């Protein structure tokens, strides 16, 4: 008997919207989830689809991590206000990708502890988080020409507000991504290299050749008026830049940063109280002390001093006052 390839399993997620219908639709991605409180229950992920005429498709996402709020706020607002007559093409809005995490206010899912942004390509027969990743990988991302995924630092990190795209092997694709970053017009724009790109939504989109823009807009487990305004303006700018939304890109001054190597990142090698020598956005010189970690087990012990390895600015910092071994302590961006 000849061997046959197994047929790929269909996704258990069911959309209540029609991705090809004209107009504005608000609905859900329904994922069956049987648990103690609801034997035949479901995770209901809100989604909006807007379509008018023929044109590109933008997939706009937030809540990839549930303790990052600029994306969900800006996207729930956009879903409520966007009109079909103002666009040419299609806009798909998912304010809370990892919806269980968003409702819990946690980085990972309270159901399975899944980090959605490390779960791609996912599995249709996997955990709840893997099933969500699989649906985006096989059903939503293929529909899109441009993807914007809004992040911030969550409860443990804080960033200067920036939009970013990755350095890619395909330089034509890279150029299109950086043009979209420029249109987003955050105060800072970053040419990014990830320290661990495996399993990321970013990588899944880029591997399919999509224009992909991400952000880090502050952090600390909250949202500020300024960072929400950056997200709202940036999303509209990218839609206009992509030829989907009517209007003119609202450009504001933006400075470019590089993250050229692992030397940008500093990690704690012991627990203690964190004392930073610089605040976000301030200049940093290679070799100078950037932070001290004070031990708390007893008095009389000298703090551990960490030094910058590059010239640049402090682009990100550990947000909480105490730090643990292995935590990312600071990120230096190179001007």
C-alpha positions as a Markdown table, in Angstrom:
| # | Residue | x | y | z |
|---|---|---|---|---|
| 1 | Unk | 0.0 | 0.0 | 0.0 |
| 2 | Unk | 1.4 | 3.4 | -0.9 |
| 3 | Unk | 2.0 | 5.7 | 2.0 |
| 4 | Unk | -0.2 | 8.8 | 2.2 |
| 5 | Unk | 0.5 | 12.1 | 4.0 |
| 6 | Unk | -1.8 | 12.7 | 7.0 |
| 7 | Unk | -4.4 | 15.3 | 6.3 |
| 8 | Unk | -3.8 | 18.5 | 8.4 |
| 9 | Unk | -6.3 | 18.9 | 11.1 |
| 10 | Unk | -8.8 | 21.7 | 10.8 |
| 11 | Unk | -8.7 | 24.4 | 13.4 |
| 12 | Unk | -11.1 | 24.1 | 16.3 |
| 13 | Unk | -11.6 | 27.9 | 16.2 |
| 14 | Unk | -14.7 | 29.1 | 14.4 |
| 15 | Unk | -15.1 | 32.8 | 13.3 |
| 16 | Unk | -18.6 | 34.3 | 13.7 |
| 17 | Unk | -17.7 | 36.9 | 11.0 |
| 18 | Unk | -17.4 | 36.5 | 7.2 |
| 19 | Unk | -13.9 | 37.7 | 6.1 |
| 20 | Unk | -15.2 | 38.4 | 2.6 |
| 21 | Unk | -18.4 | 40.3 | 3.4 |
| 22 | Unk | -18.6 | 44.0 | 2.8 |
| 23 | Unk | -19.2 | 46.5 | 5.6 |
| 24 | Unk | -18.3 | 46.4 | 9.3 |
| 25 | Unk | -18.7 | 43.2 | 11.3 |
| 26 | Unk | -18.1 | 42.7 | 15.1 |
| 27 | Unk | -17.9 | 39.1 | 16.3 |
| 28 | Unk | -15.7 | 36.4 | 17.8 |
| 29 | Unk | -13.2 | 33.7 | 17.2 |
| 30 | Unk | -14.9 | 30.9 | 19.2 |
| 31 | Unk | -12.6 | 28.3 | 20.7 |
| 32 | Unk | -14.2 | 25.4 | 22.5 |
| 33 | Unk | -12.8 | 25.0 | 26.0 |
| 34 | Unk | -14.3 | 22.5 | 28.4 |
| 35 | Unk | -13.5 | 23.3 | 32.1 |
| 36 | Unk | -14.9 | 22.9 | 35.5 |
| 37 | Unk | -17.2 | 26.0 | 35.3 |
| 38 | Unk | -18.5 | 25.3 | 31.8 |
| 39 | Unk | -18.5 | 21.8 | 30.4 |
| 40 | Unk | -19.2 | 23.0 | 26.9 |
| 41 | Unk | -17.7 | 26.4 | 27.3 |
| 42 | Unk | -15.7 | 28.5 | 24.8 |
| 43 | Unk | -13.0 | 31.2 | 24.8 |
| 44 | Unk | -14.6 | 34.0 | 22.8 |
| 45 | Unk | -11.9 | 36.2 | 21.2 |
| 46 | Unk | -13.4 | 39.6 | 20.0 |
| 47 | Unk | -12.7 | 40.4 | 16.3 |
| 48 | Unk | -13.8 | 43.1 | 13.9 |
| 49 | Unk | -13.6 | 42.8 | 10.1 |
| 50 | Unk | -14.1 | 45.9 | 7.9 |
| 51 | Unk | -14.2 | 45.5 | 4.1 |
| 52 | Unk | -14.9 | 47.9 | 1.2 |
| 53 | Unk | -13.8 | 47.4 | -2.4 |
| 54 | Unk | -10.6 | 45.8 | -3.6 |
| 55 | Unk | -7.3 | 46.6 | -1.8 |
| 56 | Unk | -4.8 | 45.3 | 0.6 |
| 57 | Unk | -5.6 | 43.6 | 3.9 |
| 58 | Unk | -4.2 | 44.8 | 7.3 |
| 59 | Unk | -4.2 | 42.5 | 10.3 |
| 60 | Unk | -4.0 | 44.6 | 13.5 |
| 61 | Unk | -3.4 | 42.9 | 16.8 |
| 62 | Unk | -2.8 | 43.6 | 20.5 |
| 63 | Unk | -2.9 | 41.6 | 23.7 |
| 64 | Unk | -0.3 | 39.1 | 22.4 |
| 65 | Unk | 0.8 | 39.4 | 26.0 |
| 66 | Unk | -2.1 | 40.1 | 28.4 |
| 67 | Unk | -0.4 | 42.7 | 30.6 |
| 68 | Unk | 0.3 | 45.1 | 27.8 |
| 69 | Unk | -2.5 | 47.6 | 27.3 |
| 70 | Unk | -1.8 | 50.2 | 24.7 |
| 71 | Unk | -2.7 | 47.8 | 21.9 |
| 72 | Unk | -6.0 | 46.6 | 23.3 |
| 73 | Unk | -7.1 | 50.1 | 24.1 |
| 74 | Unk | -6.2 | 51.6 | 20.7 |
| 75 | Unk | -7.7 | 48.6 | 18.8 |
| 76 | Unk | -11.0 | 48.4 | 20.7 |
| 77 | Unk | -11.2 | 52.2 | 20.0 |
| 78 | Unk | -10.4 | 51.7 | 16.3 |
| 79 | Unk | -12.9 | 48.8 | 16.0 |
| 80 | Unk | -15.7 | 51.1 | 17.4 |
| 81 | Unk | -14.9 | 54.1 | 15.2 |
| 82 | Unk | -13.7 | 52.8 | 11.8 |
| 83 | Unk | -16.2 | 53.1 | 8.9 |
| 84 | Unk | -16.3 | 50.9 | 5.8 |
| 85 | Unk | -16.7 | 54.0 | 3.5 |
| 86 | Unk | -13.3 | 55.3 | 4.7 |
| 87 | Unk | -11.3 | 52.3 | 3.6 |
| 88 | Unk | -10.4 | 50.5 | 0.4 |
| 89 | Unk | -9.5 | 46.9 | 1.1 |
| 90 | Unk | -9.9 | 45.0 | 4.4 |
| 91 | Unk | -9.0 | 45.6 | 8.0 |
| 92 | Unk | -9.0 | 42.7 | 10.6 |
| 93 | Unk | -8.8 | 43.9 | 14.2 |
| 94 | Unk | -8.0 | 41.5 | 17.1 |
| 95 | Unk | -7.5 | 43.6 | 20.3 |
| 96 | Unk | -6.7 | 40.6 | 22.5 |
| 97 | Unk | -4.9 | 37.8 | 20.7 |
| 98 | Unk | -4.2 | 35.9 | 23.9 |
| 99 | Unk | -7.7 | 36.7 | 25.3 |
| 100 | Unk | -7.5 | 34.6 | 28.5 |
| 101 | Unk | -4.2 | 36.4 | 29.3 |
| 102 | Unk | -5.7 | 39.9 | 28.6 |
| 103 | Unk | -8.7 | 39.2 | 30.9 |
| 104 | Unk | -6.4 | 38.0 | 33.6 |
| 105 | Unk | -3.9 | 40.9 | 33.2 |
| 106 | Unk | -1.0 | 38.4 | 32.9 |
| 107 | Unk | 1.7 | 38.0 | 30.3 |
| 108 | Unk | 0.9 | 34.3 | 29.8 |
| 109 | Unk | -2.4 | 32.5 | 29.7 |
| 110 | Unk | -4.0 | 31.5 | 33.0 |
| 111 | Unk | -5.3 | 28.4 | 31.3 |
| 112 | Unk | -2.1 | 26.7 | 30.2 |
| 113 | Unk | 0.6 | 29.3 | 31.1 |
| 114 | Unk | 1.2 | 29.6 | 27.4 |
| 115 | Unk | 3.2 | 32.6 | 26.1 |
| 116 | Unk | 1.5 | 33.2 | 22.7 |
| 117 | Unk | 4.5 | 35.0 | 21.3 |
| 118 | Unk | 6.6 | 31.9 | 21.8 |
| 119 | Unk | 4.0 | 29.4 | 20.5 |
| 120 | Unk | 4.0 | 29.7 | 16.7 |
| 121 | Unk | 3.3 | 28.0 | 14.5 |
| 122 | Unk | 1.0 | 26.4 | 17.1 |
| 123 | Unk | -1.0 | 23.2 | 16.9 |
| 124 | Unk | -4.7 | 22.6 | 16.1 |
| 125 | Unk | -4.7 | 19.8 | 18.7 |
| 126 | Unk | -2.5 | 21.5 | 21.2 |
| 127 | Unk | -3.1 | 23.6 | 24.3 |
| 128 | Unk | -5.5 | 26.6 | 24.2 |
| 129 | Unk | -2.6 | 28.9 | 23.4 |
| 130 | Unk | -1.2 | 26.6 | 20.7 |
| 131 | Unk | -4.7 | 26.4 | 19.1 |
| 132 | Unk | -4.9 | 30.2 | 19.0 |
| 133 | Unk | -1.4 | 30.4 | 17.4 |
| 134 | Unk | -2.3 | 27.8 | 14.8 |
| 135 | Unk | -5.4 | 29.7 | 13.8 |
| 136 | Unk | -3.4 | 32.9 | 13.3 |
| 137 | Unk | -0.7 | 31.0 | 11.5 |
| 138 | Unk | -2.9 | 29.1 | 9.0 |
| 139 | Unk | -6.0 | 31.3 | 8.7 |
| 140 | Unk | -5.4 | 35.0 | 9.5 |
| 141 | Unk | -1.8 | 35.9 | 8.6 |
| 142 | Unk | -2.2 | 34.4 | 5.1 |
| 143 | Unk | -5.1 | 36.9 | 4.5 |
| 144 | Unk | -2.9 | 39.9 | 5.3 |
| 145 | Unk | -0.5 | 42.1 | 3.3 |
| 146 | Unk | 0.6 | 44.1 | 6.4 |
| 147 | Unk | 0.5 | 43.1 | 10.1 |
| 148 | Unk | 0.9 | 45.5 | 13.0 |
| 149 | Unk | 1.3 | 43.9 | 16.5 |
| 150 | Unk | 1.2 | 46.4 | 19.3 |
| 151 | Unk | 3.4 | 45.6 | 22.4 |
| 152 | Unk | 4.6 | 47.3 | 25.5 |
| 153 | Unk | 6.8 | 46.2 | 28.4 |
| 154 | Unk | 4.1 | 44.7 | 30.5 |
| 155 | Unk | 4.5 | 44.5 | 34.3 |
| 156 | Unk | 8.3 | 43.9 | 34.3 |
| 157 | Unk | 9.8 | 46.1 | 31.6 |
| 158 | Unk | 9.6 | 49.7 | 30.5 |
| 159 | Unk | 10.7 | 51.1 | 27.1 |
| 160 | Unk | 11.1 | 54.4 | 25.4 |
| 161 | Unk | 8.1 | 54.3 | 23.0 |
| 162 | Unk | 9.2 | 52.9 | 19.7 |
| 163 | Unk | 8.0 | 51.1 | 16.6 |
| 164 | Unk | 10.3 | 48.5 | 15.1 |
| 165 | Unk | 10.9 | 46.1 | 12.3 |
| 166 | Unk | 13.5 | 43.3 | 12.1 |
| 167 | Unk | 16.7 | 43.1 | 10.1 |
| 168 | Unk | 15.8 | 40.5 | 7.4 |
| 169 | Unk | 17.6 | 38.4 | 4.9 |
| 170 | Unk | 15.1 | 39.6 | 2.2 |
| 171 | Unk | 16.2 | 43.2 | 1.9 |
| 172 | Unk | 13.3 | 44.2 | -0.3 |
| 173 | Unk | 10.9 | 43.0 | 2.3 |
| 174 | Unk | 13.0 | 44.6 | 5.0 |
| 175 | Unk | 12.8 | 47.9 | 3.2 |
| 176 | Unk | 9.0 | 47.7 | 3.0 |
| 177 | Unk | 8.8 | 46.9 | 6.8 |
| 178 | Unk | 11.1 | 49.8 | 7.7 |
| 179 | Unk | 9.0 | 52.2 | 5.5 |
| 180 | Unk | 5.9 | 51.1 | 7.5 |
| 181 | Unk | 7.8 | 51.7 | 10.7 |
| 182 | Unk | 8.7 | 55.2 | 9.5 |
| 183 | Unk | 5.0 | 55.8 | 8.7 |
| 184 | Unk | 4.0 | 54.7 | 12.2 |
| 185 | Unk | 5.9 | 57.7 | 13.4 |
| 186 | Unk | 6.6 | 56.7 | 17.0 |
| 187 | Unk | 9.1 | 58.9 | 18.9 |
| 188 | Unk | 11.7 | 56.2 | 18.3 |
| 189 | Unk | 12.1 | 53.8 | 15.4 |
| 190 | Unk | 14.2 | 50.6 | 15.9 |
| 191 | Unk | 16.1 | 48.3 | 13.6 |
| 192 | Unk | 15.7 | 45.2 | 15.7 |
| 193 | Unk | 17.5 | 41.9 | 16.2 |
| 194 | Unk | 15.7 | 39.5 | 18.6 |
| 195 | Unk | 17.7 | 37.6 | 21.2 |
| 196 | Unk | 15.3 | 34.7 | 20.7 |
| 197 | Unk | 13.1 | 34.8 | 17.6 |
| 198 | Unk | 11.9 | 31.1 | 17.7 |
| 199 | Unk | 8.2 | 30.7 | 18.0 |
| 200 | Unk | 7.4 | 34.4 | 17.7 |
| 201 | Unk | 4.4 | 35.9 | 15.8 |
| 202 | Unk | 6.9 | 38.3 | 14.2 |
| 203 | Unk | 8.8 | 35.4 | 12.7 |
| 204 | Unk | 5.7 | 33.7 | 11.5 |
| 205 | Unk | 4.6 | 36.8 | 9.7 |
| 206 | Unk | 8.0 | 37.6 | 8.2 |
| 207 | Unk | 8.5 | 34.0 | 7.0 |
| 208 | Unk | 5.3 | 34.5 | 4.9 |
| 209 | Unk | 6.7 | 37.6 | 3.4 |
| 210 | Unk | 4.4 | 40.1 | 5.1 |
| 211 | Unk | 5.1 | 43.7 | 6.0 |
| 212 | Unk | 5.4 | 43.4 | 9.8 |
| 213 | Unk | 5.6 | 46.2 | 12.3 |
| 214 | Unk | 5.8 | 45.8 | 16.1 |
| 215 | Unk | 6.1 | 48.2 | 19.0 |
| 216 | Unk | 7.2 | 48.7 | 22.5 |
| 217 | Unk | 5.2 | 51.6 | 24.0 |
| 218 | Unk | 6.2 | 52.0 | 27.6 |
| 219 | Unk | 5.3 | 49.4 | 30.2 |
| 220 | Unk | 5.0 | 48.9 | 33.9 |
| 221 | Unk | 1.7 | 47.0 | 33.6 |
| 222 | Unk | -0.3 | 50.1 | 32.7 |
| 223 | Unk | -1.0 | 52.5 | 29.8 |
| 224 | Unk | -0.2 | 56.2 | 29.7 |
| 225 | Unk | -2.1 | 58.9 | 27.8 |
| 226 | Unk | 0.9 | 59.6 | 25.7 |
| 227 | Unk | 1.6 | 56.0 | 24.7 |
| 228 | Unk | -2.0 | 55.2 | 23.9 |
| 229 | Unk | -2.0 | 58.3 | 21.7 |
| 230 | Unk | 1.1 | 57.0 | 19.9 |
| 231 | Unk | -0.6 | 53.7 | 19.3 |
| 232 | Unk | -3.8 | 55.2 | 17.9 |
| 233 | Unk | -1.9 | 57.6 | 15.6 |
| 234 | Unk | 0.5 | 54.9 | 14.5 |
| 235 | Unk | -2.2 | 52.4 | 13.6 |
| 236 | Unk | -4.0 | 55.0 | 11.4 |
| 237 | Unk | -0.7 | 56.1 | 9.9 |
| 238 | Unk | 0.1 | 52.5 | 8.8 |
| 239 | Unk | -3.3 | 52.0 | 7.3 |
| 240 | Unk | -3.0 | 55.3 | 5.3 |
| 241 | Unk | 0.6 | 54.4 | 4.3 |
| 242 | Unk | -0.7 | 51.0 | 3.0 |
| 243 | Unk | -3.4 | 52.6 | 0.9 |
| 244 | Unk | -6.2 | 51.2 | 2.9 |
| 245 | Unk | -7.5 | 54.2 | 4.9 |
| 246 | Unk | -8.2 | 57.6 | 3.4 |
| 247 | Unk | -6.2 | 60.5 | 4.8 |
| 248 | Unk | -2.7 | 61.8 | 5.2 |
| 249 | Unk | 0.0 | 60.2 | 7.4 |
| 250 | Unk | 0.5 | 62.4 | 10.5 |
| 251 | Unk | 4.2 | 62.4 | 10.8 |
| 252 | Unk | 6.0 | 63.4 | 14.0 |
| 253 | Unk | 9.7 | 63.5 | 14.7 |
| 254 | Unk | 11.2 | 60.0 | 15.2 |
| 255 | Unk | 14.8 | 59.0 | 15.8 |
| 256 | Unk | 16.3 | 55.7 | 14.6 |
| 257 | Unk | 17.9 | 53.3 | 16.9 |
| 258 | Unk | 19.8 | 50.1 | 16.1 |
| 259 | Unk | 20.1 | 47.0 | 18.3 |
| 260 | Unk | 23.1 | 45.5 | 16.4 |
| 261 | Unk | 24.2 | 42.7 | 18.8 |
| 262 | Unk | 23.7 | 40.8 | 22.0 |
| 263 | Unk | 25.9 | 43.5 | 23.6 |
| 264 | Unk | 22.8 | 45.7 | 23.7 |
| 265 | Unk | 21.3 | 43.5 | 26.4 |
| 266 | Unk | 22.3 | 43.3 | 30.1 |
| 267 | Unk | 21.1 | 40.5 | 32.4 |
| 268 | Unk | 21.2 | 40.1 | 36.2 |
| 269 | Unk | 23.4 | 37.4 | 37.5 |
| 270 | Unk | 22.1 | 37.7 | 41.1 |
| 271 | Unk | 19.0 | 38.8 | 43.0 |
| 272 | Unk | 18.8 | 42.1 | 44.7 |
| 273 | Unk | 17.6 | 45.7 | 44.7 |
| 274 | Unk | 18.0 | 47.4 | 41.3 |
| 275 | Unk | 19.6 | 50.9 | 41.2 |
| 276 | Unk | 19.9 | 52.3 | 37.6 |
| 277 | Unk | 22.4 | 55.0 | 36.9 |
| 278 | Unk | 20.4 | 56.3 | 33.9 |
| 279 | Unk | 16.8 | 56.9 | 33.1 |
| 280 | Unk | 15.0 | 55.9 | 29.9 |
| 281 | Unk | 16.2 | 57.9 | 26.9 |
| 282 | Unk | 19.3 | 59.2 | 28.6 |
| 283 | Unk | 22.7 | 58.7 | 26.9 |
| 284 | Unk | 25.0 | 55.8 | 27.9 |
| 285 | Unk | 28.7 | 55.4 | 27.3 |
| 286 | Unk | 30.5 | 52.1 | 26.7 |
| 287 | Unk | 32.3 | 51.0 | 29.9 |
| 288 | Unk | 30.4 | 53.3 | 32.3 |
| 289 | Unk | 28.3 | 51.9 | 35.2 |
| 290 | Unk | 24.7 | 51.5 | 34.1 |
| 291 | Unk | 23.3 | 49.8 | 37.2 |
| 292 | Unk | 24.1 | 48.4 | 40.6 |
| 293 | Unk | 22.4 | 45.4 | 42.2 |
| 294 | Unk | 22.3 | 45.6 | 46.0 |
| 295 | Unk | 22.2 | 42.3 | 47.9 |
| 296 | Unk | 19.5 | 42.1 | 50.6 |
| 297 | Unk | 20.6 | 39.1 | 52.6 |
| 298 | Unk | 22.8 | 41.3 | 55.0 |
| 299 | Unk | 24.5 | 44.6 | 55.3 |
| 300 | Unk | 28.1 | 45.3 | 54.5 |
| 301 | Unk | 28.2 | 43.6 | 51.1 |
| 302 | Unk | 29.2 | 45.7 | 48.1 |
| 303 | Unk | 26.7 | 45.9 | 45.2 |
| 304 | Unk | 27.3 | 44.3 | 41.9 |
| 305 | Unk | 28.1 | 46.9 | 39.3 |
| 306 | Unk | 27.1 | 46.4 | 35.6 |
| 307 | Unk | 28.7 | 48.3 | 32.8 |
| 308 | Unk | 27.4 | 49.3 | 29.4 |
| 309 | Unk | 29.0 | 47.5 | 26.4 |
| 310 | Unk | 28.0 | 50.1 | 23.8 |
| 311 | Unk | 27.4 | 53.8 | 23.3 |
| 312 | Unk | 23.8 | 54.8 | 22.9 |
| 313 | Unk | 20.7 | 55.5 | 25.0 |
| 314 | Unk | 18.9 | 53.5 | 27.7 |
| 315 | Unk | 16.1 | 52.1 | 25.5 |
| 316 | Unk | 14.6 | 49.7 | 28.1 |
| 317 | Unk | 14.9 | 48.9 | 31.7 |
| 318 | Unk | 13.6 | 46.4 | 34.3 |
| 319 | Unk | 10.6 | 48.1 | 35.8 |
| 320 | Unk | 10.3 | 46.6 | 39.2 |
| 321 | Unk | 12.5 | 47.7 | 42.1 |
| 322 | Unk | 13.7 | 44.1 | 42.8 |
| 323 | Unk | 15.5 | 42.0 | 40.2 |
| 324 | Unk | 16.1 | 38.3 | 40.0 |
| 325 | Unk | 18.9 | 36.2 | 38.4 |
| 326 | Unk | 18.3 | 36.0 | 34.7 |
| 327 | Unk | 16.0 | 39.1 | 34.4 |
| 328 | Unk | 16.8 | 41.5 | 31.6 |
| 329 | Unk | 18.1 | 44.5 | 33.4 |
| 330 | Unk | 18.6 | 47.0 | 30.6 |
| 331 | Unk | 18.7 | 47.5 | 26.9 |
| 332 | Unk | 21.0 | 50.0 | 25.2 |
| 333 | Unk | 19.9 | 51.3 | 21.8 |
| 334 | Unk | 22.6 | 52.6 | 19.4 |
| 335 | Unk | 22.0 | 55.9 | 17.7 |
